[in-house]
Structures are given as C-alpha cells and as structure tokens.
Amino acid sequence: MRREAVESLPAKTSGSRPDVLAESETSPEGSRSRDVGWLLLCCAVLAAAFCLNVLPEGRVALSGFETTPFPQVCLSRSVLGINCPFCGLTRSFVYLARGRWTDSMAVHPLGWLVALMFVAQVPLRLLAIGTGRKLHALRQLAVRAFWMLLLLLGVVWIVRIVTSLL
C-alpha cells in the first residue's frame, strides 16, 4: 500500500478500548449543553427533596408553606383513580432527604433507586463537562440502567395494581 493511502485511513479511536473513561473525541456543543441541562435538572430535583415536606394526608408542600400544598399532578390518579408507575416518587425522595428510609420505601419501593440514579448523574455530568470528552461507555451504562429502571417501575406498577384488586 502506498503511504498516502495508509495515511488517509481513519485512525482507530480509543472508543474501542475497554476502559470506561478512555475517549479521545471531544464532545460537540450539543452534547455539552445536554450534559449541563441534565446536571441542572438533577441538582434541582435533589435540592427540591430537601425543601419539601410530606403532609399527613400525603400531599407535598414547600417547607414553611404547609397550608398551601402542591396540586395533584398525576393525571392517572386524578382522572382514573389509579396510581401511575411514578406515583410516590416525590414523597419517597422527600422522605429520603429527611432520613426516613422506612417511609420512603412505603410510598414507593424503588424511590431509593431512582434517587441513586439522580445522584449518580451529578458526577457523571460534571466529568463530561469538565473533560469535554464523550464518555460513551458511562453513558451507555446510564442508558441501560435507565431502561432497566423503567422496566422495574412497570413491574412494581403491575404488582401494585394486582395486589389492590385482590
């Protein structure tokens, strides 16, 4: 092969290496803004958990404003009277922020896992933003974990519906 032909071949990227953080390609601007967006969202959700209280009737209100709880936002619960797979996650997060693990598990058995996913996104997004690199392996792991979590939420939802009918 001629030297020019060899030099024109695409270089092998480090994305084929098995170590998780090895990526030589820099993130495009869209990827960076997506990382910033996810970081802000996760931080806001985690901060909100510390600023909210669960009232005795199960509604959620901003600390100091317990007389005006937030409205019911679950359309499934409001219209059909059936909890959706996500019902209870906000209360579970609030209980976790207060260290009330038993109450958190009682309102949603996967609340701790969803909260862990939000917490795990913070260092992942900071790393991606700070290094300016695509962290394909970590992102693929996060996407797989997200889909597994959705599957688990669906299973918990079905179990809740079946047990409520019995």
Sequence and secondary structure as in RCSB ss.txt:
>XXXX:A:sequence
MRREAVESLPAKTSGSRPDVLAESETSPEGSRSRDVGWLLLCCAVLAAAFCLNVLPEGRVALSGFETTPFPQVCL
SRSVLGINCPFCGLTRSFVYLARGRWTDSMAVHPLGWLVALMFVAQVPLRLLAIGTGRKLHALRQLAVRAFWMLL
LLLGVVWIVRIVTSLL
>XXXX:A:secstr
  HHHHHHS    GGGSSSTT   SB  HHHHHHHHHHHHHHHHHHHHHHHEEE TTS EEETT TTS      H
IIIIIS   TTTTHHHHHHHHHTT HHHHHHH TTHHHHHHHHHHHHHHHHHHHHH B  HHHHHHHHHHHHHHH
HHHHHHHHHHHHHHH 
